[in-house]
Amino acid sequence: MRLLTLLALLLAVLGIAAFATRPGPAEFDATLEAAIRDRLANTDIGEGSDPFAQIALVGCKLRPTDCIRLVRDSLDITFDERLFTTRVTVEGLNRSATCTGAFGRFFCKRLLEG
């Protein structure tokens, strides 16, 4: 009986913590910005054969803040706030991702996987 009470108390504490730390749109924007900055930092100019992509990459490396804003505006982002988590669906630029937010951060397979 004591074990069940302890387990119920532990589940209640986890539920309250999950509800209190459920991330929102601002945290998702920070996650998206970090993913874009990481991709820019790890992609060399000259990788790939598409000249337009290379020109865009040069522009993004020169002005990453403008690039992040442009990418963010090009995406269709849907937020579904649930009791303990936030589900985000991202579509656009020939990519899609579904992310789950819990305990203050988002978990995605790879946000910018191409």
PEGI-V238367 format. One record per residue. N is the residue number from 1. RES is the residue in three letters. PHI is phi in radians with two decimals (* if undefined). NEAR is the number of other C-alpha atoms within 10 Angstrom. Layout:
N&RES&PHI&NEAR + N&RES&PHI&NEAR
//
This chain:
1&MET&*&6 + 2&ARG&-1.13&7 + 3&LEU&-1.13&8 + 4&LEU&-1.16&9 + 5&THR&-1.13&10 + 6&LEU&-1.11&11 + 7&LEU&-1.14&12 + 8&ALA&-1.14&12 + 9&LEU&-1.13&12 + 10&LEU&-1.09&12 + 11&LEU&-1.13&12 + 12&ALA&-1.15&12 + 13&VAL&-1.12&12 + 14&LEU&-1.09&14 + 15&GLY&-1.12&14 + 16&ILE&-1.14&13 + 17&ALA&-1.13&15 + 18&ALA&-1.13&18 + 19&PHE&-1.14&18 + 20&ALA&-1.26&15 + 21&THR&-1.92&16 + 22&ARG&-1.12&22 + 23&PRO&-1.31&22 + 24&GLY&-2.13&20 + 25&PRO&-1.05&14 + 26&ALA&-1.13&9 + 27&GLU&-1.17&15 + 28&PHE&-1.18&20 + 29&ASP&-1.05&13 + 30&ALA&-1.15&13 + 31&THR&-1.14&17 + 32&LEU&-1.10&18 + 33&GLU&-1.07&19 + 34&ALA&-1.12&13 + 35&ALA&-1.16&16 + 36&ILE&-1.17&21 + 37&ARG&-1.08&17 + 38&ASP&-1.12&12 + 39&ARG&-1.12&13 + 40&LEU&-1.13&17 + 41&ALA&-1.21&10 + 42&ASN&-1.80&9 + 43&THR&-1.99&11 + 44&ASP&-1.55&13 + 45&ILE&-1.20&14 + 46&GLY&1.86&13 + 47&GLU&-1.36&9 + 48&GLY&1.78&9 + 49&SER&-1.98&8 + 50&ASP&-1.45&9 + 51&PRO&-1.15&10 + 52&PHE&-1.18&9 + 53&ALA&-1.14&14 + 54&GLN&-1.18&16 + 55&ILE&-1.12&13 + 56&ALA&-1.10&13 + 57&LEU&-1.12&19 + 58&VAL&-1.08&16 + 59&GLY&-1.07&13 + 60&CYS&-1.22&18 + 61&LYS&-1.21&18 + 62&LEU&-1.32&11 + 63&ARG&-2.34&11 + 64&PRO&-1.09&17 + 65&THR&-1.14&14 + 66&ASP&-1.15&13 + 67&CYS&-1.12&20 + 68&ILE&-1.08&19 + 69&ARG&-1.10&11 + 70&LEU&-1.13&12 + 71&VAL&-1.12&15 + 72&ARG&-1.06&16 + 73&ASP&-1.24&11 + 74&SER&-1.49&12 + 75&LEU&-1.71&16 + 76&ASP&-1.71&12 + 77&ILE&-2.01&17 + 78&THR&-2.05&13 + 79&PHE&-1.80&15 + 80&ASP&-2.18&12 + 81&GLU&-1.46&16 + 82&ARG&-1.79&11 + 83&LEU&-1.11&11 + 84&PHE&-1.98&18 + 85&THR&-2.40&22 + 86&THR&-2.18&22 + 87&ARG&-1.85&19 + 88&VAL&-2.11&22 + 89&THR&-1.94&15 + 90&VAL&-2.07&17 + 91&GLU&-2.38&15 + 92&GLY&2.52&14 + 93&LEU&0.97&12 + 94&ASN&1.06&7 + 95&ARG&-2.42&12 + 96&SER&-2.60&17 + 97&ALA&-2.68&16 + 98&THR&-2.15&17 + 99&CYS&-2.08&19 + 100&THR&-2.04&19 + 101&GLY&-1.86&23 + 102&ALA&-2.73&20 + 103&PHE&0.94&16 + 104&GLY&1.48&16 + 105&ARG&-2.58&19 + 106&PHE&-1.83&22 + 107&PHE&-2.08&14 + 108&CYS&-2.26&14 + 109&LYS&-1.01&10 + 110&ARG&-2.80&12 + 111&LEU&-1.12&17 + 112&LEU&-1.94&15 + 113&GLU&-1.10&9 + 114&GLY&-2.07&8
//
